């Protein structure tokens, strides 16, 4: 029974994380498309969009998704913020790498960005669930 309850709790956290990620992705893509429309090169535009979405994601993750884990003393909270930034740098590197490779191969930057979103989403979720908000 305890195992079943833990599985249910995990699914709720994952569902909230998906929702927070969807909102952050909307912010990321809006910024990305806006910058592409302003003729910014694809890789910097993808990185700027990612960083904007990251700010949205931090607010939602720390307040709504992993809120119980965030109720700690100030030094734990600072550690959590630093680990969140480190996980974001992993996601940023994945995003820039995939968009850069796609650009090199002549892939539409929007398609490359979508591939990067899927891969970086899973990587950052695992890092945040197991390290940042553990």
NURO-263417 format. One record per atom (N, C-alpha, C): x, y, z; residue in three letters. Coordinates in nm, 4 decimals. Example, Ala and Ser with C-alpha at 12.3 -4.5 7.8 and 13.67 -1.06 7.14 Angstrom:
REM residues 2
1.3190 / -0.5690 / 0.7800 / Ala $
1.2300 / -0.4500 / 0.7800 / Ala $
1.3200 / -0.3300 / 0.7800 / Ala $
1.2850 / -0.2250 / 0.7080 / Ser $
1.3670 / -0.1060 / 0.7140 / Ser $
1.2900 / 0.0030 / 0.7870 / Ser $
REM end
This chain:
REM residues 134
0.0820 / -0.1186 / 0.0000 / Unk $
0.0000 / 0.0000 / 0.0000 / Unk $
0.0871 / 0.1260 / 0.0000 / Unk $
0.1938 / 0.1238 / 0.0777 / Unk $
0.2852 / 0.2382 / 0.0809 / Unk $
0.3483 / 0.2604 / -0.0559 / Unk $
0.3808 / 0.1511 / -0.1217 / Unk $
0.4395 / 0.1603 / -0.2556 / Unk $
0.3403 / 0.2227 / -0.3541 / Unk $
0.2153 / 0.1843 / -0.3429 / Unk $
0.1118 / 0.2388 / -0.4303 / Unk $
0.0929 / 0.3886 / -0.4053 / Unk $
0.0925 / 0.4290 / -0.2787 / Unk $
0.0784 / 0.5708 / -0.2437 / Unk $
0.1967 / 0.6515 / -0.2959 / Unk $
0.3169 / 0.5951 / -0.2849 / Unk $
0.4362 / 0.6638 / -0.3362 / Unk $
0.4273 / 0.6798 / -0.4873 / Unk $
0.3801 / 0.5768 / -0.5556 / Unk $
0.3630 / 0.5854 / -0.7013 / Unk $
0.2622 / 0.6914 / -0.7410 / Unk $
0.1540 / 0.6998 / -0.6657 / Unk $
0.0518 / 0.8015 / -0.6927 / Unk $
0.1080 / 0.9414 / -0.6704 / Unk $
0.1788 / 0.9595 / -0.5596 / Unk $
0.2394 / 1.0900 / -0.5307 / Unk $
0.3375 / 1.1288 / -0.6396 / Unk $
0.4152 / 1.0330 / -0.6882 / Unk $
0.5109 / 1.0615 / -0.7952 / Unk $
0.4386 / 1.1087 / -0.9203 / Unk $
0.3263 / 1.0431 / -0.9539 / Unk $
0.2513 / 1.0823 / -1.0738 / Unk $
0.1937 / 1.2233 / -1.0602 / Unk $
0.1505 / 1.2606 / -0.9411 / Unk $
0.0975 / 1.3957 / -0.9196 / Unk $
0.2084 / 1.4988 / -0.9382 / Unk $
0.3251 / 1.4726 / -0.8804 / Unk $
0.4376 / 1.5653 / -0.8954 / Unk $
0.4759 / 1.5755 / -1.0427 / Unk $
0.4801 / 1.4614 / -1.1113 / Unk $
0.5177 / 1.4628 / -1.2530 / Unk $
0.4139 / 1.5401 / -1.3343 / Unk $
0.2864 / 1.5230 / -1.3038 / Unk $
0.1813 / 1.5959 / -1.3759 / Unk $
0.1944 / 1.7466 / -1.3535 / Unk $
0.2222 / 1.7877 / -1.2300 / Unk $
0.2425 / 1.9302 / -1.2027 / Unk $
0.3667 / 1.9813 / -1.2743 / Unk $
0.4707 / 1.8974 / -1.2787 / Unk $
0.5925 / 1.9361 / -1.3487 / Unk $
0.5639 / 1.9519 / -1.4986 / Unk $
0.4848 / 1.8621 / -1.5549 / Unk $
0.4470 / 1.8742 / -1.6960 / Unk $
0.3726 / 2.0055 / -1.7220 / Unk $
0.2807 / 2.0398 / -1.6334 / Unk $
0.2055 / 2.1645 / -1.6495 / Unk $
0.2982 / 2.2859 / -1.6390 / Unk $
0.3842 / 2.2873 / -1.5382 / Unk $
0.4800 / 2.3979 / -1.5243 / Unk $
0.5703 / 2.4062 / -1.6463 / Unk $
0.6104 / 2.2910 / -1.6958 / Unk $
0.6973 / 2.2865 / -1.8133 / Unk $
0.6255 / 2.3383 / -1.9368 / Unk $
0.4968 / 2.3072 / -1.9485 / Unk $
0.4205 / 2.3553 / -2.0638 / Unk $
0.4115 / 2.5082 / -2.0631 / Unk $
0.3877 / 2.5656 / -1.9458 / Unk $
0.3813 / 2.7119 / -1.9354 / Unk $
0.5185 / 2.7729 / -1.9668 / Unk $
0.6228 / 2.7138 / -1.9080 / Unk $
0.7584 / 2.7640 / -1.9328 / Unk $
0.7970 / 2.7464 / -2.0796 / Unk $
0.7555 / 2.6356 / -2.1391 / Unk $
0.7832 / 2.6130 / -2.2814 / Unk $
0.7148 / 2.7191 / -2.3668 / Unk $
0.5924 / 2.7555 / -2.3304 / Unk $
0.5234 / 2.8625 / -2.4030 / Unk $
0.6023 / 2.9928 / -2.3981 / Unk $
0.6549 / 3.0246 / -2.2809 / Unk $
0.7364 / 3.1457 / -2.2665 / Unk $
0.8644 / 3.1339 / -2.3485 / Unk $
0.9291 / 3.0175 / -2.3409 / Unk $
1.0523 / 2.9898 / -2.4159 / Unk $
1.0286 / 3.0063 / -2.5651 / Unk $
0.9271 / 2.9373 / -2.6171 / Unk $
0.9018 / 2.9406 / -2.7614 / Unk $
0.8572 / 3.0782 / -2.8090 / Unk $
0.7776 / 3.1479 / -2.7288 / Unk $
0.7357 / 3.2832 / -2.7677 / Unk $
0.8576 / 3.3734 / -2.7842 / Unk $
0.9486 / 3.3643 / -2.6890 / Unk $
1.0717 / 3.4440 / -2.6977 / Unk $
1.1561 / 3.4004 / -2.8179 / Unk $
1.1712 / 3.2702 / -2.8359 / Unk $
1.2495 / 3.2144 / -2.9469 / Unk $
1.1952 / 3.2614 / -3.0816 / Unk $
1.0638 / 3.2469 / -3.1015 / Unk $
1.0038 / 3.2863 / -3.2292 / Unk $
1.0116 / 3.4379 / -3.2502 / Unk $
0.9949 / 3.5127 / -3.1434 / Unk $
1.0065 / 3.6583 / -3.1534 / Unk $
1.1470 / 3.6965 / -3.1988 / Unk $
1.2473 / 3.6357 / -3.1379 / Unk $
1.3858 / 3.6676 / -3.1743 / Unk $
1.4204 / 3.6194 / -3.3151 / Unk $
1.3695 / 3.5017 / -3.3537 / Unk $
1.3905 / 3.4570 / -3.4924 / Unk $
1.3270 / 3.5550 / -3.5898 / Unk $
1.2077 / 3.6024 / -3.5542 / Unk $
1.1386 / 3.7000 / -3.6390 / Unk $
1.2141 / 3.8315 / -3.6509 / Unk $
1.2980 / 3.8585 / -3.5501 / Unk $
1.3806 / 3.9793 / -3.5523 / Unk $
1.5165 / 3.9502 / -3.6151 / Unk $
1.5290 / 3.8329 / -3.6777 / Unk $
1.6480 / 3.7903 / -3.7518 / Unk $
1.7696 / 3.7618 / -3.6636 / Unk $
1.7456 / 3.7239 / -3.5385 / Unk $
1.8572 / 3.6795 / -3.4546 / Unk $
1.8950 / 3.5395 / -3.5013 / Unk $
2.0226 / 3.5055 / -3.5043 / Unk $
2.0627 / 3.3694 / -3.5411 / Unk $
1.9975 / 3.2655 / -3.4486 / Unk $
1.9760 / 3.1456 / -3.5019 / Unk $
1.8987 / 3.0417 / -3.4339 / Unk $
1.9558 / 3.0007 / -3.2982 / Unk $
2.0855 / 2.9793 / -3.2886 / Unk $
2.1420 / 2.9306 / -3.1621 / Unk $
2.1270 / 3.0342 / -3.0503 / Unk $
2.1676 / 3.1608 / -3.0703 / Unk $
2.1455 / 3.2581 / -2.9623 / Unk $
1.9963 / 3.2765 / -2.9301 / Unk $
1.9107 / 3.2722 / -3.0319 / Unk $
1.7668 / 3.2861 / -3.0081 / Unk $
1.7146 / 3.1699 / -2.9247 / Unk $
1.7633 / 3.0494 / -2.9539 / Unk $
1.7189 / 2.9332 / -2.8762 / Unk $
1.7686 / 2.9412 / -2.7326 / Unk $
1.8877 / 2.9917 / -2.7137 / Unk $
1.9430 / 3.0051 / -2.5786 / Unk $
1.8689 / 3.1135 / -2.4996 / Unk $
1.8398 / 3.2260 / -2.5634 / Unk $
1.7660 / 3.3330 / -2.4959 / Unk $
1.6261 / 3.2858 / -2.4577 / Unk $
1.5605 / 3.2151 / -2.5481 / Unk $
1.4278 / 3.1606 / -2.5172 / Unk $
1.4337 / 3.0629 / -2.4018 / Unk $
1.5350 / 2.9777 / -2.4025 / Unk $
1.5520 / 2.8800 / -2.2955 / Unk $
1.5704 / 2.9506 / -2.1616 / Unk $
1.6528 / 3.0528 / -2.1580 / Unk $
1.6780 / 3.1245 / -2.0327 / Unk $
1.5536 / 3.1971 / -1.9825 / Unk $
1.4750 / 3.2530 / -2.0738 / Unk $
1.3505 / 3.3179 / -2.0343 / Unk $
1.2536 / 3.2146 / -1.9766 / Unk $
1.2401 / 3.1026 / -2.0464 / Unk $
1.1548 / 2.9949 / -1.9972 / Unk $
1.2035 / 2.9398 / -1.8647 / Unk $
1.3339 / 2.9405 / -1.8457 / Unk $
1.3926 / 2.8930 / -1.7205 / Unk $
1.3443 / 2.9758 / -1.6011 / Unk $
1.3408 / 3.1052 / -1.6176 / Unk $
1.2917 / 3.1912 / -1.5095 / Unk $
1.1478 / 3.1587 / -1.4735 / Unk $
1.0659 / 3.1393 / -1.5747 / Unk $
0.9262 / 3.1010 / -1.5516 / Unk $
0.9213 / 2.9653 / -1.4814 / Unk $
1.0046 / 2.8727 / -1.5280 / Unk $
1.0048 / 2.7381 / -1.4709 / Unk $
1.0480 / 2.7390 / -1.3245 / Unk $
1.1485 / 2.8189 / -1.2907 / Unk $
1.1929 / 2.8263 / -1.1508 / Unk $
1.0780 / 2.8709 / -1.0610 / Unk $
1.0097 / 2.9757 / -1.1018 / Unk $
0.8992 / 3.0265 / -1.0205 / Unk $
0.7922 / 2.9192 / -1.0010 / Unk $
0.7540 / 2.8528 / -1.1079 / Unk $
0.6496 / 2.7514 / -1.0980 / Unk $
0.6977 / 2.6264 / -1.0236 / Unk $
0.8175 / 2.5807 / -1.0534 / Unk $
0.8689 / 2.4596 / -0.9888 / Unk $
0.8876 / 2.4776 / -0.8393 / Unk $
0.9467 / 2.5883 / -0.8016 / Unk $
0.9777 / 2.6083 / -0.6601 / Unk $
0.8539 / 2.6446 / -0.5785 / Unk $
0.7501 / 2.6979 / -0.6435 / Unk $
0.6310 / 2.7398 / -0.5700 / Unk $
0.5150 / 2.6404 / -0.5792 / Unk $
0.5046 / 2.5695 / -0.6932 / Unk $
0.3878 / 2.4843 / -0.7141 / Unk $
0.4184 / 2.3351 / -0.7270 / Unk $
0.5300 / 2.3016 / -0.7873 / Unk $
0.5585 / 2.1609 / -0.8136 / Unk $
0.6274 / 2.0948 / -0.6945 / Unk $
0.7367 / 2.1537 / -0.6525 / Unk $
0.8164 / 2.0958 / -0.5445 / Unk $
0.8104 / 2.1854 / -0.4206 / Unk $
0.6952 / 2.2438 / -0.3934 / Unk $
0.6834 / 2.3435 / -0.2868 / Unk $
0.7228 / 2.2880 / -0.1501 / Unk $
0.6853 / 2.1648 / -0.1193 / Unk $
0.7182 / 2.1081 / 0.0116 / Unk $
0.8691 / 2.0952 / 0.0282 / Unk $
0.9364 / 2.0575 / -0.0785 / Unk $
1.0810 / 2.0423 / -0.0731 / Unk $
1.1506 / 2.1777 / -0.0605 / Unk $
1.0810 / 2.2841 / -0.0975 / Unk $
1.1415 / 2.4164 / -0.0957 / Unk $
1.1320 / 2.4863 / 0.0388 / Unk $
1.0551 / 2.4302 / 0.1312 / Unk $
1.0386 / 2.4923 / 0.2626 / Unk $
1.1547 / 2.4519 / 0.3521 / Unk $
1.2650 / 2.5187 / 0.3346 / Unk $
1.3881 / 2.4880 / 0.4060 / Unk $
1.4485 / 2.6164 / 0.4596 / Unk $
1.5590 / 2.6007 / 0.5283 / Unk $
1.6260 / 2.7210 / 0.5782 / Unk $
1.6946 / 2.7932 / 0.4616 / Unk $
1.7343 / 2.9171 / 0.4826 / Unk $
1.7906 / 2.9982 / 0.3728 / Unk $
1.9125 / 2.9357 / 0.3046 / Unk $
1.9992 / 2.8693 / 0.3788 / Unk $
2.1166 / 2.8103 / 0.3137 / Unk $
2.0775 / 2.6926 / 0.2252 / Unk $
1.9765 / 2.6153 / 0.2681 / Unk $
1.9278 / 2.5065 / 0.1829 / Unk $
1.8613 / 2.5618 / 0.0577 / Unk $
1.7904 / 2.6720 / 0.0731 / Unk $
1.7228 / 2.7354 / -0.0407 / Unk $
1.8256 / 2.7866 / -0.1425 / Unk $
1.9349 / 2.8434 / -0.0949 / Unk $
2.0407 / 2.8917 / -0.1846 / Unk $
2.1035 / 2.7735 / -0.2582 / Unk $
2.1299 / 2.6651 / -0.1874 / Unk $
2.1846 / 2.5444 / -0.2490 / Unk $
2.0901 / 2.4946 / -0.3583 / Unk $
1.9605 / 2.4952 / -0.3270 / Unk $
1.8591 / 2.4514 / -0.4220 / Unk $
1.8602 / 2.5388 / -0.5480 / Unk $
1.8721 / 2.6699 / -0.5299 / Unk $
1.8763 / 2.7616 / -0.6442 / Unk $
1.9993 / 2.7341 / -0.7310 / Unk $
2.1126 / 2.7136 / -0.6665 / Unk $
2.2356 / 2.6863 / -0.7413 / Unk $
2.2259 / 2.5547 / -0.8186 / Unk $
2.1685 / 2.4525 / -0.7560 / Unk $
2.1502 / 2.3249 / -0.8250 / Unk $
2.0499 / 2.3378 / -0.9400 / Unk $
1.9470 / 2.4192 / -0.9207 / Unk $
1.8496 / 2.4424 / -1.0274 / Unk $
1.9192 / 2.5080 / -1.1462 / Unk $
2.0039 / 2.6058 / -1.1187 / Unk $
2.0801 / 2.6723 / -1.2253 / Unk $
2.1729 / 2.5724 / -1.2945 / Unk $
2.2376 / 2.4859 / -1.2166 / Unk $
2.3260 / 2.3852 / -1.2763 / Unk $
2.2466 / 2.2916 / -1.3672 / Unk $
2.1273 / 2.2493 / -1.3227 / Unk $
2.0445 / 2.1629 / -1.4076 / Unk $
2.0020 / 2.2378 / -1.5340 / Unk $
1.9770 / 2.3674 / -1.5194 / Unk $
1.9395 / 2.4491 / -1.6348 / Unk $
2.0538 / 2.4609 / -1.7337 / Unk $
2.1754 / 2.4685 / -1.6837 / Unk $
2.2912 / 2.4759 / -1.7738 / Unk $
2.3048 / 2.3474 / -1.8551 / Unk $
2.2718 / 2.2344 / -1.7935 / Unk $
2.2711 / 2.1081 / -1.8683 / Unk $
2.1668 / 2.1170 / -1.9797 / Unk $
2.0464 / 2.1619 / -1.9443 / Unk $
1.9409 / 2.1765 / -2.0448 / Unk $
1.9764 / 2.2772 / -2.1524 / Unk $
2.0404 / 2.3857 / -2.1126 / Unk $
2.0831 / 2.4879 / -2.2086 / Unk $
2.1872 / 2.4317 / -2.3049 / Unk $
2.2813 / 2.3548 / -2.2530 / Unk $
2.3836 / 2.2935 / -2.3387 / Unk $
2.3199 / 2.1951 / -2.4366 / Unk $
2.2240 / 2.1174 / -2.3890 / Unk $
2.1528 / 2.0245 / -2.4773 / Unk $
2.0802 / 2.1020 / -2.5862 / Unk $
2.0093 / 2.2078 / -2.5462 / Unk $
1.9333 / 2.2890 / -2.6423 / Unk $
2.0250 / 2.3529 / -2.7463 / Unk $
2.1287 / 2.4207 / -2.7007 / Unk $
2.2203 / 2.4871 / -2.7938 / Unk $
2.2893 / 2.3858 / -2.8845 / Unk $
2.3271 / 2.2716 / -2.8283 / Unk $
2.3936 / 2.1690 / -2.9080 / Unk $
2.3041 / 2.1135 / -3.0168 / Unk $
2.1817 / 2.0807 / -2.9821 / Unk $
2.0894 / 2.0235 / -3.0814 / Unk $
2.0520 / 2.1267 / -3.1875 / Unk $
2.0238 / 2.2509 / -3.1455 / Unk $
1.9897 / 2.3548 / -3.2440 / Unk $
2.1114 / 2.3846 / -3.3313 / Unk $
2.2299 / 2.3875 / -3.2719 / Unk $
2.3522 / 2.4113 / -3.3490 / Unk $
2.3791 / 2.3014 / -3.4500 / Unk $
2.3633 / 2.1764 / -3.4087 / Unk $
2.3824 / 2.0636 / -3.5010 / Unk $
2.2769 / 2.0679 / -3.6107 / Unk $
2.1520 / 2.0963 / -3.5692 / Unk $
2.0451 / 2.1077 / -3.6696 / Unk $
2.0741 / 2.2182 / -3.7692 / Unk $
2.1222 / 2.3309 / -3.7204 / Unk $
2.1571 / 2.4426 / -3.8073 / Unk $
2.2678 / 2.4022 / -3.9043 / Unk $
2.3675 / 2.3319 / -3.8538 / Unk $
2.4790 / 2.2855 / -3.9375 / Unk $
2.4290 / 2.1927 / -4.0477 / Unk $
2.3329 / 2.1063 / -4.0131 / Unk $
2.2780 / 2.0107 / -4.1107 / Unk $
2.1676 / 2.0707 / -4.1975 / Unk $
2.1347 / 2.1979 / -4.1766 / Unk $
2.0322 / 2.2623 / -4.2576 / Unk $
1.8893 / 2.2321 / -4.2134 / Unk $
1.8714 / 2.1867 / -4.0894 / Unk $
1.7385 / 2.1571 / -4.0363 / Unk $
1.6730 / 2.2885 / -3.9944 / Unk $
1.5440 / 2.3006 / -4.0187 / Unk $
1.4685 / 2.4187 / -3.9753 / Unk $
1.4912 / 2.4372 / -3.8248 / Unk $
1.5305 / 2.5570 / -3.7816 / Unk $
1.5605 / 2.5779 / -3.6393 / Unk $
1.4414 / 2.5507 / -3.5475 / Unk $
1.3203 / 2.5691 / -3.5971 / Unk $
1.2019 / 2.5415 / -3.5158 / Unk $
1.1891 / 2.3925 / -3.4875 / Unk $
1.2190 / 2.3107 / -3.5860 / Unk $
1.2153 / 2.1656 / -3.5673 / Unk $
1.3273 / 2.1208 / -3.4734 / Unk $
1.4457 / 2.1756 / -3.4938 / Unk $
1.5583 / 2.1419 / -3.4053 / Unk $
1.5271 / 2.1811 / -3.2612 / Unk $
1.4643 / 2.2961 / -3.2433 / Unk $
1.4280 / 2.3426 / -3.1091 / Unk $
1.3287 / 2.2460 / -3.0450 / Unk $
1.2327 / 2.1970 / -3.1201 / Unk $
1.1354 / 2.1028 / -3.0648 / Unk $
1.2011 / 1.9717 / -3.0225 / Unk $
1.2959 / 1.9238 / -3.1014 / Unk $
1.3708 / 1.8035 / -3.0628 / Unk $
1.4481 / 1.8305 / -2.9338 / Unk $
1.5115 / 1.9461 / -2.9278 / Unk $
1.5886 / 1.9834 / -2.8087 / Unk $
1.4993 / 1.9928 / -2.6853 / Unk $
1.3786 / 2.0444 / -2.7017 / Unk $
1.2848 / 2.0568 / -2.5900 / Unk $
1.2566 / 1.9191 / -2.5295 / Unk $
1.2283 / 1.8222 / -2.6129 / Unk $
1.1969 / 1.6887 / -2.5634 / Unk $
1.3115 / 1.6250 / -2.4871 / Unk $
1.4294 / 1.6382 / -2.5403 / Unk $
1.5463 / 1.5761 / -2.4771 / Unk $
1.5862 / 1.6510 / -2.3504 / Unk $
1.5901 / 1.7827 / -2.3561 / Unk $
1.6306 / 1.8583 / -2.2368 / Unk $
1.5255 / 1.8486 / -2.1270 / Unk $
1.3983 / 1.8348 / -2.1638 / Unk $
1.2924 / 1.8188 / -2.0635 / Unk $
1.3186 / 1.6973 / -1.9757 / Unk $
1.3438 / 1.5843 / -2.0376 / Unk $
1.3667 / 1.4617 / -1.9600 / Unk $
1.4931 / 1.4724 / -1.8758 / Unk $
1.5977 / 1.5267 / -1.9333 / Unk $
1.7238 / 1.5388 / -1.8595 / Unk $
1.7085 / 1.6301 / -1.7380 / Unk $
1.6462 / 1.7452 / -1.7560 / Unk $
1.6333 / 1.8384 / -1.6429 / Unk $
1.5335 / 1.7876 / -1.5397 / Unk $
1.4280 / 1.7203 / -1.5832 / Unk $
1.3342 / 1.6641 / -1.4855 / Unk $
1.4062 / 1.5655 / -1.3944 / Unk $
1.4813 / 1.4757 / -1.4531 / Unk $
1.5528 / 1.3771 / -1.3714 / Unk $
1.6507 / 1.4438 / -1.2753 / Unk $
1.7229 / 1.5435 / -1.3223 / Unk $
1.8149 / 1.6146 / -1.2344 / Unk $
1.7415 / 1.6877 / -1.1223 / Unk $
1.6320 / 1.7512 / -1.1556 / Unk $
1.5595 / 1.8283 / -1.0545 / Unk $
1.4892 / 1.7384 / -0.9538 / Unk $
1.4345 / 1.6303 / -1.0015 / Unk $
1.3625 / 1.5389 / -0.9106 / Unk $
1.4606 / 1.4648 / -0.8190 / Unk $
1.5742 / 1.4252 / -0.8706 / Unk $
1.6655 / 1.3424 / -0.7924 / Unk $
1.7730 / 1.4215 / -0.7169 / Unk $
1.8021 / 1.5437 / -0.7608 / Unk $
1.9111 / 1.6196 / -0.6973 / Unk $
1.8626 / 1.7540 / -0.6421 / Unk $
1.8000 / 1.8346 / -0.7258 / Unk $
1.7667 / 1.9715 / -0.6867 / Unk $
1.6609 / 1.9757 / -0.5764 / Unk $
1.5510 / 1.9040 / -0.5976 / Unk $
1.4403 / 1.9090 / -0.5022 / Unk $
1.4279 / 1.7799 / -0.4225 / Unk $
1.5353 / 1.7067 / -0.4081 / Unk $
1.5327 / 1.5782 / -0.3357 / Unk $
1.5310 / 1.6001 / -0.1863 / Unk $
REM end
